[in-house]
Amino acid sequence: MELAPRLRPWLRAYLSNPRNRLPQNQLDALLDAQLEDPVRYAVLLALAAGIATYGLIGDSSPVIIGAMIVSPLMSPILGLAYGLVRPDPGLRSRSLRWIVWGVLEVVLISFLLSNLSGYVAYRSEVLNRIEPCSLDLWVALISGAAGAFCTLNPQVASSLAGVAIAVALVPPLCVTGIGLAGLMDVVNHGNFLLSDLSWPVTSGSFLLFFTNLFGITVAAALVLRLYGYGRRTAMGRLFASLSLLLAAVVIPLWLNDASVFLQARVQKSLHVIERLYPAMEIKTVIAQPKHQPPQVEFVLGVPRQPTIDERRDILRLVASILGRRVQASFSFVSRASS
């Protein structure tokens, strides 16, 4: 028995129920109200940028989460999605202006605060946001659908804070500002400790923000159209205009997937080595995912040099985890037994 024919009437009845959706005039008024006070928008963005910047510099996840809740960037993005499906050129252009304004404001504030603090360092919370992959796009798509659903359904509006946490908009932009501050530090003071990472930090974090922006906009537009807002003819133009942006987002994310998944397999290999060979100490791991084939070099401290059979067993074990396409090599460094 097919499930789709049974679900379709239920879904149609649920979406058309006035209790589960805002009337279009109320939705228009809600989005207009969220985009009518530039002072409130600027103040909230400045506060969110300040909180996120110092949370990233201090490597504090709770502080960064607080910035996500304060940020008002979700409102113009939902306005952009609504302007695309109606279609409403006025709402669309106004939402885009607010988004661009927000991006520039957050990056500038983060850049200034990073320079004023005199402490530019790339700690784990920064490095976690410089290599987005396709998983981040899926998170953005689901979060955009959740944001639109919560906006349209007054009964679950309290869940919007959770949606803001799920998809981070301000922290990646703050990482971009921190990366720009690092680039300036390299240029002005020759800080070579930051020279190799500053550009990847800046470009990777902005790609993460653009991924979130694209995913939220597309998913929110789909949910709005599913609820019956806008015109069906607008969807064809919408997806035609977004096709090039999709390629611009998916291609670099797909290239990063190999690096992210290789890192996960390397971590699994390290856990297996630590469990099966407790006498060995992991000194260094160098992963080069962009090589063809990808290469991983393990440097292990050992109380004695392993035999040929032991080396073969370790290599075979790690190769089974990393996969056939990855070339693994080992170096064994003698150390005093404890």
MOMOTA-V933159 format. One line per field, one symbol per residue. phi: phi as a letter, one per 40 degrees, with the letter a starting at -180 (. if undefined). psi: psi as a letter, one per 30 degrees, with the letter a starting at -180 (. if undefined). burial: b if it has 9 or more other C-alpha atoms within 8 Angstrom, else e. A space follows every 50 residues. Layout:
phi: ???
psi: ???
burial: ???
This chain:
phi: .ccdcccccccccccccdcbaccccccdccccccbbbccccccccccccc ccccccccgbcdccccccccdccccccccccccccccbdccccccccccc dccccccccccccccccgbbabccccccbbbcbccccccccccccccccc ccbdcbccccccccccbcbcdcccccccccccccccccbgcccbccbccd cccccccccccccccccccccccccccgcgbccccccccccccccccccc ccccccddccccccccccccccccccbcccbccabbbbcccbcdbbbbbb cbcacccccccccccccccccchccbcbbbbbbcaccc
psi: kkeefeeeeeeeeeffkffglkleeeeeeeeeefgfieeeeeeeeeeeee eeefeeefhjeeeeeeeeeekgfeefeeeeeefefeljeeeeeeeeeeee eeeeeeeeeeeeeeeefgjjkjaefeffggilafeeeeeeeeeeeeeeee efjffgfffeeeeeeejkeeeeeeeeeeeeeeeeeeeeghjfffeffeee eeeeeeeeeeeeeeeeeeeeeeeeeefgkakeffeeeefeffeeeeefee eeeeefeeeeeeeeeeeeeeeeeeefiffkkjekkjkiffljlkkkkkjk kkflklleeeeeeeeeeeefeflffkjklkkkkklkk.
burial: eeeeeeeeeeeeeebbeeebbbeeeebeeebeebbeeeeebbebbbbbbb bbbebbbebbbebbbbbbbbbebebbbbbbbbbbbbbbeebbbebbebbe ebbebbbbbbbbbbbeeeebeebebbbebbbbbbebbbbbbbbbbbbbbb bbbbeebeebeebbbebbbbbbbbbbbbbbbbbebbeeeebeebbeebbb bbbbbbbbbbbbbbbbbbbbbbbbbebebbbeebbeebeeeeeebbeebb ebbbbbbbbbebbebbebbbeebbeeeeebbbeebebebeeebbbbbbbb bbbeeeeeeebeebbeebbebbeeebbbbbebbbeeee
